[in-house]
Amino acid sequence: MSINERRFEHAVVLDVTGPMIGRKSAGLIDAAVRRHAKTGARIVVANLGHVPFVDLAGLGALVDAHITMRQASGMFRLACVTRRVHDLVVITRLLTVIDIFDCVENATGGVTPPEAMTQNERLSVTALAPIQRFLRRA
């Protein structure tokens, strides 16, 4: 797996290529998201258009990226998700927590500040803890 980083308007886009499998891939995503969170990026978008499949480590990396950006008062979004990866996100119910967009342009638009979240959105972030524990044990 490889990651190409670029700025798109006011967001950072991570163009991910190849399968997201194993700890090495998870580490690459984690390092990129943490680096941009520290520099104050408000939106980080993972473009998964060239990712054929994701294993549990890759799924855990997406959850960790979402949590990292939330803690930095930012947003983590997915764009161009392939059908196979989309099905996995739906099955694991991460679709209720992580925003998914059809294209990078839509994913980078419209910043919604965390303080404007509804009560249900705040609860969905709390619901990530059991999912994260499960993924780490798997």
C-alpha positions as CSV (number, residue, x, y, z in Angstrom):
1,M,0.0,0.0,0.0
2,S,1.2,3.5,-0.7
3,I,-0.2,7.0,0.2
4,N,0.1,10.1,-1.8
5,E,-0.7,13.3,0.1
6,R,-2.1,16.5,-1.4
7,R,-4.0,19.6,-0.5
8,F,-7.4,20.1,-2.0
9,E,-8.9,23.4,-1.1
10,H,-8.8,23.6,2.7
11,A,-8.5,19.8,3.3
12,V,-5.7,17.2,3.1
13,V,-6.4,14.3,0.8
14,L,-4.7,11.0,1.3
15,D,-4.7,9.1,-2.0
16,V,-4.4,5.4,-0.9
17,T,-3.3,2.8,-3.4
18,G,-3.3,-0.9,-2.9
19,P,-4.8,-3.2,-0.3
20,M,-4.9,-2.0,3.3
21,I,-3.7,-5.1,5.0
22,G,-1.4,-5.6,8.0
23,R,0.2,-3.4,10.6
24,K,2.5,-1.7,8.1
25,S,-0.5,-0.3,6.2
26,A,-2.2,0.7,9.4
27,G,0.9,2.4,10.5
28,L,1.2,4.5,7.3
29,I,-2.4,5.7,7.7
30,D,-1.9,6.5,11.4
31,A,1.3,8.4,10.8
32,A,-0.2,10.5,8.0
33,V,-3.3,11.4,9.9
34,R,-1.4,12.2,13.1
35,R,1.0,14.4,11.2
36,H,-1.8,16.4,9.6
37,A,-3.8,16.6,12.9
38,K,-0.7,18.1,14.6
39,T,-0.4,20.7,11.9
40,G,-4.0,21.8,12.4
41,A,-5.7,20.3,9.4
42,R,-9.5,20.5,9.8
43,I,-10.5,17.9,7.3
44,V,-8.5,14.8,6.3
45,V,-10.0,12.8,3.4
46,A,-8.9,9.2,2.6
47,N,-9.4,8.6,-1.1
48,L,-10.0,4.8,-1.3
49,G,-10.8,4.6,-5.0
50,H,-7.7,2.4,-5.6
51,V,-8.1,0.2,-2.5
52,P,-9.4,-3.3,-3.6
53,F,-9.8,-4.6,0.0
54,V,-9.3,-3.8,3.7
55,D,-8.5,-6.3,6.5
56,L,-9.1,-5.8,10.2
57,A,-5.9,-3.8,10.7
58,G,-6.9,-1.5,7.9
59,L,-10.4,-1.1,9.3
60,G,-8.8,-0.4,12.8
61,A,-6.6,2.3,11.2
62,L,-9.7,4.0,9.7
63,V,-11.3,4.0,13.2
64,D,-8.1,5.3,14.8
65,A,-7.9,8.1,12.1
66,H,-11.4,9.2,12.9
67,I,-10.7,9.3,16.6
68,T,-7.4,11.2,16.1
69,M,-9.1,13.8,14.0
70,R,-12.0,14.2,16.4
71,Q,-9.6,14.7,19.3
72,A,-7.9,17.4,17.2
73,S,-11.3,19.1,16.6
74,G,-11.2,18.0,12.9
75,M,-13.0,15.6,10.6
76,F,-11.9,12.4,8.9
77,R,-13.9,11.4,5.8
78,L,-13.7,8.6,3.2
79,A,-14.1,9.3,-0.5
80,C,-14.4,7.1,-3.6
81,V,-14.9,3.9,-1.6
82,T,-14.9,0.8,-3.7
83,R,-17.9,-1.5,-3.5
84,R,-16.1,-4.2,-1.5
85,V,-14.8,-1.8,1.0
86,H,-18.2,0.0,1.2
87,D,-19.8,-3.4,2.0
88,L,-17.3,-3.9,4.9
89,V,-18.0,-0.4,6.3
90,V,-21.7,-1.1,6.2
91,I,-21.4,-4.6,7.8
92,T,-19.3,-3.2,10.7
93,R,-21.7,-0.3,11.1
94,L,-18.9,2.3,10.7
95,L,-21.1,4.0,8.2
96,T,-23.0,5.5,11.2
97,V,-19.7,7.1,12.4
98,I,-17.5,7.9,9.5
99,D,-18.8,10.1,6.6
100,I,-18.5,8.6,3.2
101,F,-18.6,10.6,-0.1
102,D,-18.8,9.7,-3.7
103,C,-15.9,12.0,-4.7
104,V,-13.1,13.9,-3.2
105,E,-14.7,17.2,-4.1
106,N,-17.8,16.5,-2.1
107,A,-15.7,15.2,0.9
108,T,-13.7,18.3,1.1
109,G,-16.6,20.7,1.1
110,G,-18.7,22.0,4.0
111,V,-16.8,22.0,7.3
112,T,-19.1,21.1,10.1
113,P,-17.5,22.1,13.4
114,P,-17.6,19.4,16.2
115,E,-19.4,21.8,18.5
116,A,-22.3,21.8,16.0
117,M,-22.7,18.0,16.3
118,T,-26.1,16.7,17.3
119,Q,-26.5,14.5,20.4
120,N,-26.8,11.4,18.2
121,E,-23.5,12.3,16.5
122,R,-21.7,12.7,19.8
123,L,-23.1,9.3,20.9
124,S,-21.8,7.7,17.7
125,V,-18.3,8.8,18.6
126,T,-18.7,7.1,22.0
127,A,-19.9,4.0,20.3
128,L,-16.5,3.6,18.6
129,A,-14.8,2.4,21.8
130,P,-16.2,-1.2,21.7
131,I,-15.5,-1.4,17.9
132,Q,-12.0,-0.3,18.5
133,R,-11.4,-2.8,21.3
134,F,-12.8,-5.6,19.1
135,L,-10.6,-4.7,16.2
136,R,-7.5,-4.6,18.4
137,R,-8.3,-8.1,19.7
138,A,-8.9,-9.6,16.3
